[in-house]
Amino acid sequence: MVLIRKVRADWLRYAVHIGALLPLALLIWDYAQDRLSVNPIQDITLRTGKYGLVLLVLSLACTPVNSLFGYRPALRLRRPLGLYAFMYVALHFLTFIGLDYGFDLELIRGAIFEKRYAVVGFLAFLILVPLAVTSTKGWMRRLGKQWKVLHRGVYLAALLAVVHFVWFVKSDIRDPLLYGAMVGGLLLMRVPALRRGVSRLRARLRGSTFKTSERLHIELG
């Protein structure tokens, strides 16, 4: 019974863990069953990068979901979503330097600084590393107010990741532009005036809903 109550209370977090790990499990399965494309390294690179970007966007969406809909449990999902995003980004980077370039430092250095998509992707990765390291409550206490300042860098990392995606796919950029629009919308939600407007609208709608329900209760009573 205790376990059931715990699952009911934390079902959303369990769903996040399952949903975040499922693409990795499918990727491993496809690799084991030889179901990847004719260019398996490129397939792994693209899939891990895309999974990382999706989870990064979802982590950024948690605060707006709370602001727009007053759904506070979403705030508890920012950290796990962000860490899973970093996990996929790290796998994406390891695929690039390991499977693609065999950990050859000269080749890696040449690739990173000669290919524009690699440069912005590497910058995004470098930004995400300290964010992942300092994601614990202990680091929040140590850094104090500077913690929030540091972690705002995730928006820059997300924008760089979108640019990296656009330059990587080269031809069909519809998916990268869609993610770019999402990141842009989430950035707009950071504008103080817009956030205050959304808060006022939500309070007004909540008040209107309360008055309507109260009137119905009186009429039915």
C-alpha positions in Angstrom: 0.0 0.0 0.0 2.8 2.4 0.8 4.4 1.7 -2.6 1.1 2.3 -4.4 0.6 5.6 -2.6 4.2 6.6 -3.5 3.6 5.8 -7.1 0.4 7.7 -7.2 2.1 10.7 -5.7 5.1 10.6 -7.9 3.6 9.2 -11.1 4.7 12.2 -13.2 8.3 11.8 -12.2 8.2 8.1 -13.0 6.7 8.9 -16.4 9.5 11.3 -17.1 12.2 8.7 -16.2 10.5 6.1 -18.4 9.9 8.5 -21.2 13.4 9.8 -21.2 15.1 6.4 -21.1 12.9 4.8 -23.7 14.5 6.4 -26.7 17.9 5.2 -25.5 16.6 1.7 -25.0 15.1 1.8 -28.6 18.4 3.0 -30.0 20.3 0.2 -28.3 17.8 -2.3 -29.5 17.9 -1.0 -33.1 21.7 -1.2 -33.0 21.7 -4.7 -31.6 19.2 -5.8 -34.2 21.1 -4.0 -37.0 18.1 -1.8 -37.7 20.0 1.5 -38.1 20.4 3.2 -41.4 23.2 2.5 -43.9 25.2 5.2 -42.0 24.8 4.0 -38.4 27.1 6.5 -36.9 25.2 9.4 -38.4 22.0 7.8 -37.3 23.2 7.5 -33.7 24.5 11.1 -33.8 21.3 12.5 -35.2 19.0 10.5 -32.8 21.0 11.3 -29.6 21.2 15.0 -30.5 17.5 15.2 -31.3 16.5 13.5 -28.0 18.8 15.9 -26.1 17.2 18.9 -27.8 13.6 17.6 -27.1 14.3 17.1 -23.4 16.1 20.4 -23.2 13.0 22.2 -24.6 10.7 20.2 -22.2 12.9 21.3 -19.2 12.6 24.9 -20.3 8.8 24.6 -20.7 8.3 23.6 -17.0 8.4 27.1 -15.6 6.0 28.5 -18.3 3.6 25.6 -17.7 3.5 26.7 -14.0 3.1 30.4 -14.9 0.4 29.8 -17.5 -1.6 27.0 -15.9 -0.6 27.2 -12.3 0.6 23.6 -12.4 3.4 23.6 -9.8 4.3 19.9 -10.1 5.9 20.8 -13.5 8.6 22.7 -11.6 9.8 19.4 -10.0 10.5 18.0 -13.5 13.0 20.7 -14.6 16.0 19.0 -13.0 15.5 15.4 -14.2 14.5 16.6 -17.7 17.6 18.8 -17.8 19.9 16.1 -16.6 18.5 13.6 -19.1 18.9 16.2 -21.8 22.6 16.5 -20.8 23.0 12.7 -20.9 21.8 12.6 -24.5 24.0 15.6 -25.4 27.0 13.9 -23.8 26.2 10.7 -25.8 25.9 12.8 -28.9 29.3 14.4 -28.3 30.9 11.0 -27.4 29.5 9.5 -30.7 31.1 12.4 -32.6 34.6 12.2 -31.0 34.6 8.4 -30.4 32.7 6.6 -33.2 33.2 9.3 -35.8 36.8 10.4 -35.1 38.2 7.5 -33.0 39.2 9.9 -30.1 42.0 11.2 -32.4 42.7 14.6 -30.9 44.2 16.1 -34.0 41.2 15.0 -36.2 38.7 16.2 -33.5 40.3 19.6 -33.1 40.3 20.0 -36.9 36.7 18.9 -37.2 35.5 21.2 -34.4 37.1 24.3 -35.7 36.6 23.7 -39.4 32.9 22.8 -39.4 30.6 25.5 -38.2 27.9 23.1 -36.9 30.6 21.4 -34.8 31.8 24.8 -33.3 28.3 25.9 -32.1 27.5 22.3 -30.9 30.7 22.2 -28.9 29.9 25.6 -27.4 26.5 24.4 -26.4 28.0 21.3 -24.8 30.5 23.5 -22.8 27.7 25.6 -21.5 25.7 22.6 -20.4 28.6 20.9 -18.5 28.7 23.3 -15.5 24.9 23.5 -15.5 24.7 19.7 -15.1 27.5 19.7 -12.4 25.8 22.5 -10.4 22.3 21.1 -10.6 22.3 19.7 -7.0 20.8 21.4 -4.0 24.3 21.6 -2.5 25.5 23.7 -5.4 22.4 25.9 -5.2 23.3 26.7 -1.5 27.0 27.3 -2.4 26.3 29.6 -5.3 23.3 31.4 -3.8 21.9 34.1 -6.2 24.6 33.3 -8.7 23.1 29.9 -9.3 20.1 31.4 -11.1 22.4 33.7 -13.1 24.5 30.7 -14.2 21.6 28.5 -15.1 20.0 31.1 -17.3 22.8 30.1 -19.7 20.6 27.1 -20.6 18.7 29.4 -23.0 21.9 30.3 -24.9 22.8 26.6 -25.0 19.3 25.8 -26.4 19.7 28.5 -29.1 23.1 27.2 -30.0 21.8 23.7 -30.2 19.1 24.8 -32.6 21.7 26.5 -34.8 23.8 23.3 -34.6 20.8 21.2 -35.7 20.1 23.6 -38.7 23.7 23.5 -39.9 24.0 19.7 -39.3 21.0 18.7 -41.4 21.7 21.3 -44.1 18.7 20.5 -46.4 15.4 19.8 -44.6 15.5 22.3 -41.8 11.8 22.2 -40.8 12.4 20.2 -37.6 15.2 22.5 -36.4 13.1 25.6 -37.2 10.2 24.1 -35.2 12.5 23.6 -32.2 13.8 27.2 -32.7 10.3 28.6 -32.6 9.7 26.7 -29.3 12.9 28.0 -27.8 12.0 31.5 -29.0 8.5 31.3 -27.4 10.0 30.1 -24.1 12.4 33.0 -24.2 9.6 35.4 -24.7 7.9 34.0 -21.6 11.0 35.3 -19.7 10.2 38.9 -20.5 9.0 40.4 -17.2 6.1 42.5 -18.8 4.8 39.4 -20.6 5.1 37.2 -17.5 3.1 39.8 -15.4 0.5 40.0 -18.1 0.1 36.2 -18.1 -0.1 36.2 -14.3 -2.8 38.8 -14.3 -4.8 37.0 -17.0 -4.5 33.7 -15.1 -5.7 35.4 -11.9 -8.6 37.0 -13.8 -9.6 33.7 -15.3 -9.4 32.0 -11.9 -11.6 34.7 -10.4 -14.1 34.4 -13.2 -14.2 30.6 -12.9 -14.7 30.9 -9.1 -17.5 33.5 -9.5 -19.3 31.3 -12.1 -19.1 28.2 -9.9 -20.2 30.1 -6.9 -23.2 31.5 -8.8 -24.2 28.1 -10.1 -23.9 26.7 -6.5 -26.3 29.4 -5.3 -28.7 28.8 -8.1 -28.7 25.1 -7.7 -28.8 25.4 -4.0 
